[in-house]
Amino acid sequence: MKFLIDFLEAKDVTKSEIFSHLKCHEDEAKILQIFCRKYINGREDFIVIDVLQELYGDKEYRYVQKLSHIKILLELGWISQHTFTPLKVSDVTHLELLNSTVALTPSFLRLLEEGSMEMQLPEIKPYADHLEYLQDQFFRIDLYQKMSTIRQNIHEHSLGINRIRHKLELLEKRIEERIAQTRKDIVLDKFFKQKKLDSKEQIIFIALLKEEDSAGDTNIREMNTLIELISFDEYDRIKNRSLLEDGAKLIADEVIDYEEMLNPFGGITRAFYIVDDVLQSIIHPQKKKKVTKLKLDMLVKEQDIFELVEPTTSLDDVVLNPKTQKVLHNLMRQVDKDVAQKLKAWGIKEKKAVLMHALFFTVLPEPAKP
């Protein structure tokens, strides 16, 4: 804890060992120093006005003029704001911060403990197997997710993003160098080259693969979340939507697919997943036997508001009006996999359209007779 003690006891905060890593002004470092002293004494969060008055006094409301330092510390990611109505830091006015509560972030506490934010990477050496390669790629996705979180909570030009972007550049360069030294084929890298996937398509694929591997309960499968992961500003978000729309390379080449589900607000959400055959070939490259998974089952289990009920009867057991029964049988033929593929190949209907139309008409009540 020498870096922590050094920072706490420094009379000139600019001479402390971690100051160069803070990338901030002396006044902002002094504010962090007060936060640290309170944290060490058992306080986890602090009211901004109390700290500014302690440091600058309340004469002529001088402390009010220092609110910009708090906003910069938020943008740097050294402190976080506690509020019931979270807003982007860029949207928060200085006066809104005056009576707000803030706390030190895990990133700053880690800096105090380790003395540096630089990423320590092991020496460059060939990949022993595809699992080592996946480990690096999953870490890459973690960094993209951190950048996405900062962009959403602060803004796309946040100073805190620069640190993560630097780590990401080091990691991506390291992956390239390790691949160059690896003599045997790495399954996922070979797959990317065969499919000619660009960087953003690779990130989408790896993010979905990481979700499959961890069986997490996150919303990373959702279309907007994936787009946010690979976008740096609003223009990027608009442009990158084409990567996940019907006809996009990943979908057209049957690398990934999606299910359309009702969200809690009544809209339709697309949840993406890796096609079974592709997933099997990446995760278990040595196994030849194909494993078929019911993706809808998996997606429903991730939702708290739905329950998947296995049917115990068929349509033949249901008593229906003959006309209604005929319509249902026709609809069931449309959602049959072989029939749906033929309809799509002939250009009559899109695969997803067939499914959604079928679901819609099966719940549409028959008009009452006059």
ZAMARGU-4260 file (C-alpha; in steps of 0.2 Angstrom, whole numbers, plus 5000, padded with zeros to 4 digits):
<rodrens>
0) 5000/5000/5000 | 5015/5012/4998 | 5007/5021/4984 | 4991/5025/4994 | 5001/5031/5009
5) 5013/5041/4998 | 4997/5050/4990 | 4989/5053/5007 | 5004/5060/5015 | 5011/5070/5000
10) 5011/5089/5005 | 5014/5093/4987 | 5002/5081/4978 | 5011/5084/4961 | 5026/5075/4969
15) 5016/5059/4973 | 5020/5044/4963 | 5003/5041/4955 | 5001/5060/4950 | 5007/5057/4932
20) 4995/5043/4930 | 4980/5054/4935 | 4981/5065/4920 | 4973/5079/4929 | 4977/5097/4936
25) 4984/5099/4954 | 4967/5105/4961 | 4959/5090/4955 | 4972/5079/4963 | 4970/5088/4979
30) 4951/5084/4979 | 4955/5066/4976 | 4967/5067/4991 | 4953/5073/5002 | 4942/5059/4995
35) 4955/5046/4999 | 4958/5052/5017 | 4939/5051/5020 | 4938/5034/5012 | 4952/5027/5023
40) 4943/5034/5038 | 4927/5023/5034 | 4918/5035/5022 | 4912/5027/5005 | 4904/5042/4998
45) 4905/5060/4999 | 4894/5076/4997 | 4903/5087/4984 | 4899/5104/4993 | 4907/5097/5009
50) 4923/5093/5001 | 4924/5109/4991 | 4921/5120/5006 | 4934/5110/5016 | 4947/5113/5003
55) 4943/5131/4997 | 4932/5138/5011 | 4915/5147/5009 | 4921/5165/5007 | 4913/5173/4992
60) 4907/5156/4987 | 4924/5152/4980 | 4920/5133/4981 | 4906/5135/4968 | 4919/5141/4955
65) 4928/5124/4958 | 4914/5113/4952 | 4922/5110/4935 | 4935/5100/4944 | 4922/5088/4950
70) 4915/5086/4932 | 4933/5082/4925 | 4936/5069/4938 | 4920/5061/4933 | 4925/5061/4915
75) 4942/5054/4919 | 4933/5040/4928 | 4941/5042/4945 | 4925/5046/4954 | 4907/5041/4950
80) 4891/5050/4954 | 4877/5042/4965 | 4860/5047/4959 | 4842/5039/4957 | 4841/5047/4940
85) 4857/5043/4931 | 4862/5055/4917 | 4877/5056/4906 | 4891/5066/4914 | 4891/5077/4898
90) 4872/5082/4901 | 4875/5086/4919 | 4877/5105/4924 | 4890/5110/4936 | 4877/5116/4949
95) 4868/5099/4948 | 4884/5092/4955 | 4885/5104/4970 | 4874/5094/4982 | 4877/5077/4973
100) 4885/5062/4981 | 4901/5054/4973 | 4912/5040/4977 | 4929/5033/4972 | 4929/5021/4957
105) 4937/5004/4957 | 4949/5010/4944 | 4956/5024/4956 | 4957/5012/4970 | 4967/5000/4959
110) 4978/5014/4954 | 4981/5018/4973 | 4985/4999/4976 | 4996/4995/4961 | 5003/5012/4957
115) 5000/5011/4938 | 4986/5009/4926 | 4998/5002/4913 | 4993/4984/4907 | 5006/4972/4911
120) 5006/4959/4897 | 5016/4943/4897 | 5030/4940/4884 | 5025/4937/4866 | 5025/4918/4863
125) 5015/4907/4851 | 4998/4901/4856 | 4998/4883/4863 | 4980/4880/4858 | 4964/4889/4853
130) 4959/4891/4871 | 4973/4903/4874 | 4968/4913/4859 | 4950/4913/4865 | 4956/4920/4882
135) 4964/4935/4874 | 4949/4938/4863 | 4937/4937/4877 | 4948/4950/4887 | 4947/4961/4871
140) 4928/4960/4872 | 4929/4965/4890 | 4939/4981/4885 | 4926/4985/4872 | 4912/4983/4884
145) 4921/4995/4897 | 4923/5008/4883 | 4904/5006/4878 | 4899/5009/4896 | 4909/5025/4898
150) 4902/5031/4882 | 4884/5028/4888 | 4887/5035/4905 | 4899/5050/4901 | 4902/5053/4882
155) 4912/5046/4868 | 4926/5059/4870 | 4929/5055/4888 | 4947/5056/4894 | 4944/5039/4903
160) 4941/5030/4886 | 4959/5035/4881 | 4966/5023/4894 | 4956/5008/4889 | 4959/5012/4871
165) 4978/5011/4874 | 4976/4995/4883 | 4965/4988/4868 | 4978/4993/4855 | 4992/4984/4865
170) 4981/4969/4867 | 4976/4968/4848 | 4994/4971/4843 | 4999/4957/4855 | 4986/4945/4847
175) 4993/4948/4830 | 5011/4945/4835 | 5006/4929/4844 | 4996/4923/4829 | 5011/4927/4818
180) 5022/4916/4829 | 5010/4901/4830 | 5014/4888/4817 | 4998/4877/4819 | 4981/4884/4814
185) 4970/4892/4827 | 4952/4887/4824 | 4944/4905/4826 | 4958/4914/4817 | 4956/4902/4803
190) 4937/4904/4803 | 4939/4923/4802 | 4950/4922/4787 | 4940/4910/4778 | 4924/4920/4780
195) 4934/4937/4777 | 4926/4945/4792 | 4931/4963/4795 | 4936/4969/4813 | 4919/4975/4818
200) 4911/4958/4812 | 4924/4949/4822 | 4920/4959/4838 | 4901/4955/4836 | 4905/4936/4833
205) 4917/4935/4848 | 4905/4945/4860 | 4892/4932/4856 | 4904/4918/4858 | 4909/4924/4875
210) 4891/4925/4880 | 4889/4907/4874 | 4904/4902/4884 | 4900/4910/4900 | 4881/4907/4899
215) 4879/4924/4906 | 4862/4933/4910 | 4867/4949/4901 | 4858/4958/4886 | 4874/4958/4875
220) 4864/4947/4862 | 4852/4962/4859 | 4854/4972/4843 | 4857/4989/4851 | 4869/4982/4863
225) 4880/4974/4850 | 4879/4990/4839 | 4885/5001/4854 | 4899/4989/4857 | 4907/4993/4840
230) 4902/5011/4838 | 4911/5027/4844 | 4898/5040/4840 | 4880/5042/4834 | 4886/5042/4815
235) 4895/5025/4819 | 4879/5018/4827 | 4868/5022/4812 | 4881/5015/4800 | 4884/4999/4810
240) 4866/4994/4810 | 4869/4987/4793 | 4880/4974/4800 | 4865/4966/4809 | 4851/4969/4797
245) 4844/4955/4785 | 4856/4953/4771 | 4871/4957/4781 | 4886/4946/4778 | 4886/4938/4795
250) 4867/4933/4793 | 4868/4930/4774 | 4883/4918/4777 | 4873/4909/4791 | 4887/4913/4804
255) 4874/4921/4816 | 4855/4922/4817 | 4842/4930/4828 | 4826/4927/4836 | 4813/4941/4837
260) 4805/4942/4855 | 4793/4953/4863 | 4801/4965/4876 | 4793/4971/4892 | 4788/4987/4883
265) 4778/4979/4869 | 4791/4981/4856 | 4800/4968/4846 | 4818/4964/4851 | 4831/4955/4841
270) 4842/4943/4851 | 4857/4936/4841 | 4866/4920/4843 | 4879/4910/4833 | 4872/4896/4822
275) 4874/4879/4829 | 4886/4871/4817 | 4898/4886/4818 | 4897/4886/4837 | 4901/4868/4838
280) 4916/4869/4826 | 4923/4884/4836 | 4921/4877/4854 | 4923/4859/4850 | 4934/4858/4835
285) 4939/4840/4838 | 4921/4833/4839 | 4913/4828/4823 | 4896/4825/4829 | 4884/4839/4827
290) 4875/4845/4842 | 4858/4854/4840 | 4853/4866/4853 | 4836/4874/4854 | 4840/4892/4854
295) 4823/4898/4858 | 4824/4888/4874 | 4840/4896/4879 | 4833/4914/4875 | 4817/4911/4885
300) 4827/4905/4900 | 4836/4922/4900 | 4820/4931/4902 | 4812/4934/4919 | 4795/4937/4912
305) 4793/4921/4901 | 4791/4903/4905 | 4794/4889/4892 | 4780/4876/4893 | 4783/4860/4884
310) 4768/4854/4874 | 4760/4837/4879 | 4747/4838/4865 | 4747/4841/4846 | 4735/4851/4835
315) 4726/4835/4831 | 4720/4834/4850 | 4712/4852/4849 | 4694/4854/4844 | 4693/4868/4831
320) 4682/4875/4818 | 4687/4865/4802 | 4691/4882/4793 | 4702/4888/4808 | 4710/4871/4808
325) 4714/4872/4790 | 4722/4889/4792 | 4733/4883/4806 | 4739/4868/4797 | 4744/4880/4782
330) 4753/4891/4794 | 4762/4877/4802 | 4768/4872/4785 | 4775/4889/4782 | 4786/4889/4798
335) 4792/4871/4793 | 4811/4873/4791 | 4811/4866/4773 | 4796/4875/4767 | 4803/4892/4775
340) 4819/4889/4766 | 4810/4886/4749 | 4799/4902/4751 | 4815/4912/4755 | 4824/4905/4740
345) 4810/4909/4729 | 4809/4927/4735 | 4791/4925/4741 | 4794/4928/4760 | 4809/4932/4771
350) 4812/4918/4784 | 4809/4930/4799 | 4793/4937/4791 | 4786/4920/4789 | 4788/4917/4808
355) 4781/4933/4813 | 4766/4932/4802 | 4762/4915/4808 | 4763/4920/4826 | 4752/4935/4822
360) 4738/4925/4813 | 4738/4911/4826 | 4732/4923/4839 | 4721/4933/4828 | 4703/4929/4833
365) 4691/4923/4819 | 4679/4937/4814 | 4661/4935/4822 | 4648/4930/4810 | 4634/4943/4807
</rodrens>
